[in-house]
Amino acid sequence: MGISTLEGTQLSSWGNYPVVTANVVRPERYAELQQLRGRRIARGLGRSYGDAALLSKGQVVLMERLDRFLAIDDATGIVRAEAGVSLESLLHHLLPRGWFPPVTPGTKFVTLGGCVAADVHGKNHHCDGTFGAHVQELELVLADGSVRRCSPSEDKELFWATIGGMGLTGIISEVTLQMTKVESAYMMTHHHSAKDLEAVLRLLAEGGADDKYSVAWIDCLASGRELGRSVVILGHHANADQLSTKQRHAPLKVIPGRQASIPLMLPFSLVNSWSVKAFNAFYYWLQSAKTEEHVVGYDSFFYPLDVIHHWNRIYGKKGFVQYQCVLPTQTAAEGLKALLERLTTSRRASFLAVLKRFGPEGSGLLSFPMPGFTLALDIPVDAGLFSLLDDLDAEVLRHGGRVYLAKDARLSASAFRTMYPRYEAFAAVKAAVDPTNSFCSDLSLRLNIGEQR
Ligand SMILES: Cc1cc2nc3c(=O)[nH]c(=O)nc-3n(C[C@H](O)[C@H](O)[C@H](O)COP(=O)(O)OP(=O)(O)OC[C@H]3O[C@@H](n4cnc5c(N)ncnc54)[C@H](O)[C@@H]3O)c2cc1C
């Protein structure tokens, strides 16, 4: 019996833009992945923001049921699991044994396959690189249904095309990952306020002596001399002896905080200049006060937004775009100033604006990070937004940076080619394993990835 297809399903990712009608399949067993043919793209938990996990004219393959752990080595922290395993599940099973994901994005509701395909980065990129740097082996189901294993030493061209390859080389079926040893499920953290852009870049570049995690939240309503005013949050995994007596009792266990949910898609956006202003003022006041080093659970340090399920619905039916770019170290100060000024003069504000430091570039051919600073802005969709974002692209290009594909819904094919100079090497691997471009998404078709070389 073939796999059943849900035809004509309305689908979008985290930004709720774009919304497409797609044919969706949900394999229940590993072998079913091998039976699929035709144009298709894998989808994890849909936490990319734009159209990377969408395909209007083909099949979207939901990976959520392929979520078994295959091997866990308690002594080494090496885990082999199906690609549909989520980071939430990984934390649930591995943290009590003293192992933490080596790299994590700002939500735990993502799959291993999605983390590999986007080669995600965390707050520790400048110390530990991307997710792909910790992957020991992948198993892929290729376009003709054959299965291939690859690693940094075996079939390494395919491996580095798949790390950050946005699902375009094949369906990742298994991931072998090296986890990081931790003594507790808690973080030691301290916050610093930065009065302007120069100060925040300096604080991020210096970091804290022991802190391998850093992130800055920017008040993007501040302008003029205060442009770039931020709160910088630094932290590291707490040792058992840094915990309170109560926490020391069960150091690897965190009592989950209260969860809330936005139950329905709102017909209109709650994000407007008033709400953004109020939120930014409140957040700046709240966070900049926490200068003393203090202990928090890993959940509130890494995943503060996960406490409100479906928080993306506050943007209403039109949805929002997350614009995330990276600028090289040399041009970052000037480029970030230009981007933030353009945002303020457009009279738009980003509800969340986050700045992180990146370390050396990894080996993934389409991976996003490069040494420098990355800025992420969440902006509601409206009539003039896309011309503003084209202007931001021009600034990013002028400063030698690039836009993150996992967040993208509107970049042009020509800008993509300039931003990703290793594309030709990627295209050569893709042509060898997928000559008819079976693995494609609305993103790859828009960016002309894998079409006529
Ligand atoms: C609140 C929030 C915070 C975030 N913070 C960060 C961050 O700090 N750093 C960061 O890098 N990203 C961040 N992201 C983005 C997110 O981590 C990535 O988009 C990730 O890829 C989503 O994983 P997913 O399983 O939901 O994949 P999806 O969104 O479903 O898919 C993303 C891409 O992966 C491909 N894919 C998924 N599964 C497979 C598979 N098994 N085989 C082949 N291809 C596959 C899809 O085709 C698509 O191209 C954040 C997202 C949210 C919503």
The ligand as an SDF file (V2000), in Angstrom:
LIG
                    3D

 53 58  0  0  0  0  0  0  0  0999 V2000
   11.6370   31.1780   17.8730 C   0  0  0  0  0  0  0  0  0  0  0  0
   12.6670   30.7220   16.8860 C   0  0  0  0  0  0  0  0  0  0  0  0
   14.0030   30.9290   17.1830 C   0  0  0  0  0  0  0  0  0  0  0  0
   14.9860   30.4980   16.2810 C   0  0  0  0  0  0  0  0  0  0  0  0
   16.2840   30.7280   16.5880 N   0  0  0  0  0  0  0  0  0  0  0  0
   17.2600   30.3350   15.7420 C   0  0  0  0  0  0  0  0  0  0  0  0
   18.6330   30.5120   16.0610 C   0  0  0  0  0  0  0  0  0  0  0  0
   18.9790   31.0430   17.1260 O   0  0  0  0  0  0  0  0  0  0  0  0
   19.5620   30.0440   15.1870 N   0  0  0  0  0  0  0  0  0  0  0  0
   19.2140   29.4340   14.0160 C   0  0  0  0  0  0  0  0  0  0  0  0
   20.1000   29.0250   13.2620 O   0  0  0  0  0  0  0  0  0  0  0  0
   17.9020   29.2510   13.6720 N   0  0  0  0  0  0  0  0  0  0  0  0
   16.9410   29.6870   14.5080 C   0  0  0  0  0  0  0  0  0  0  0  0
   15.6140   29.4760   14.1860 N   0  0  0  0  0  0  0  0  0  0  0  0
   15.3000   28.8150   12.9080 C   0  0  0  0  0  0  0  0  0  0  0  0
   15.2030   27.2950   13.0520 C   0  0  0  0  0  0  0  0  0  0  0  0
   16.1380   26.8050   13.9870 O   0  0  0  0  0  0  0  0  0  0  0  0
   15.5310   26.6410   11.7090 C   0  0  0  0  0  0  0  0  0  0  0  0
   14.7300   27.1410   10.6900 O   0  0  0  0  0  0  0  0  0  0  0  0
   15.3770   25.1090   11.7250 C   0  0  0  0  0  0  0  0  0  0  0  0
   15.7590   24.6370   10.4540 O   0  0  0  0  0  0  0  0  0  0  0  0
   13.9340   24.6940   11.9600 C   0  0  0  0  0  0  0  0  0  0  0  0
   13.8790   23.2790   12.1200 O   0  0  0  0  0  0  0  0  0  0  0  0
   12.5660   22.4840   11.7170 P   0  0  0  0  0  0  0  0  0  0  0  0
   12.7440   21.0870   12.1570 O   0  0  0  0  0  0  0  0  0  0  0  0
   11.3510   23.1940   12.1840 O   0  0  0  0  0  0  0  0  0  0  0  0
   12.6810   22.5230   10.1360 O   0  0  0  0  0  0  0  0  0  0  0  0
   11.6900   23.1180    9.0340 P   0  0  0  0  0  0  0  0  0  0  0  0
   11.4260   24.5400    9.3160 O   0  0  0  0  0  0  0  0  0  0  0  0
   10.5330   22.2290    8.8760 O   0  0  0  0  0  0  0  0  0  0  0  0
   12.6440   23.0080    7.7540 O   0  0  0  0  0  0  0  0  0  0  0  0
   13.7770   23.8580    7.6330 C   0  0  0  0  0  0  0  0  0  0  0  0
   14.6640   23.3570    6.4890 C   0  0  0  0  0  0  0  0  0  0  0  0
   15.1730   22.0700    6.8320 O   0  0  0  0  0  0  0  0  0  0  0  0
   14.8380   21.1250    5.8390 C   0  0  0  0  0  0  0  0  0  0  0  0
   14.6100   19.8450    6.5120 N   0  0  0  0  0  0  0  0  0  0  0  0
   13.9080   19.6070    7.6370 C   0  0  0  0  0  0  0  0  0  0  0  0
   13.9750   18.2900    7.9440 N   0  0  0  0  0  0  0  0  0  0  0  0
   14.7290   17.6950    7.0090 C   0  0  0  0  0  0  0  0  0  0  0  0
   15.1450   16.3590    6.7620 C   0  0  0  0  0  0  0  0  0  0  0  0
   14.8400   15.3500    7.5770 N   0  0  0  0  0  0  0  0  0  0  0  0
   15.9030   16.1250    5.6580 N   0  0  0  0  0  0  0  0  0  0  0  0
   16.2640   17.1230    4.8270 C   0  0  0  0  0  0  0  0  0  0  0  0
   15.9000   18.4070    5.0130 N   0  0  0  0  0  0  0  0  0  0  0  0
   15.1450   18.6920    6.0900 C   0  0  0  0  0  0  0  0  0  0  0  0
   13.5880   21.6770    5.1690 C   0  0  0  0  0  0  0  0  0  0  0  0
   13.4700   21.1880    3.8500 O   0  0  0  0  0  0  0  0  0  0  0  0
   13.8940   23.1690    5.1880 C   0  0  0  0  0  0  0  0  0  0  0  0
   14.7230   23.5100    4.1260 O   0  0  0  0  0  0  0  0  0  0  0  0
   14.6040   29.8680   15.0600 C   0  0  0  0  0  0  0  0  0  0  0  0
   13.2580   29.6620   14.7790 C   0  0  0  0  0  0  0  0  0  0  0  0
   12.2850   30.0780   15.6880 C   0  0  0  0  0  0  0  0  0  0  0  0
   10.8330   29.8390   15.3580 C   0  0  0  0  0  0  0  0  0  0  0  0
  1  2  1  0
  2  3  1  0
  2 52  2  0
  3  4  2  0
  4  5  1  0
  4 50  1  0
  5  6  2  0
  6  7  1  0
  6 13  1  0
  7  8  2  0
  7  9  1  0
  9 10  1  0
 10 11  2  0
 10 12  1  0
 12 13  2  0
 13 14  1  0
 14 15  1  0
 14 50  1  0
 15 16  1  0
 16 17  1  0
 16 18  1  0
 18 19  1  0
 18 20  1  0
 20 21  1  0
 20 22  1  0
 22 23  1  0
 23 24  1  0
 24 25  2  0
 24 26  1  0
 24 27  1  0
 27 28  1  0
 28 29  2  0
 28 30  1  0
 28 31  1  0
 31 32  1  0
 32 33  1  0
 33 34  1  0
 33 48  1  0
 34 35  1  0
 35 36  1  0
 35 46  1  0
 36 37  1  0
 36 45  1  0
 37 38  2  0
 38 39  1  0
 39 40  1  0
 39 45  2  0
 40 41  1  0
 40 42  2  0
 42 43  1  0
 43 44  2  0
 44 45  1  0
 46 47  1  0
 46 48  1  0
 48 49  1  0
 50 51  2  0
 51 52  1  0
 52 53  1  0
M  END
$$$$
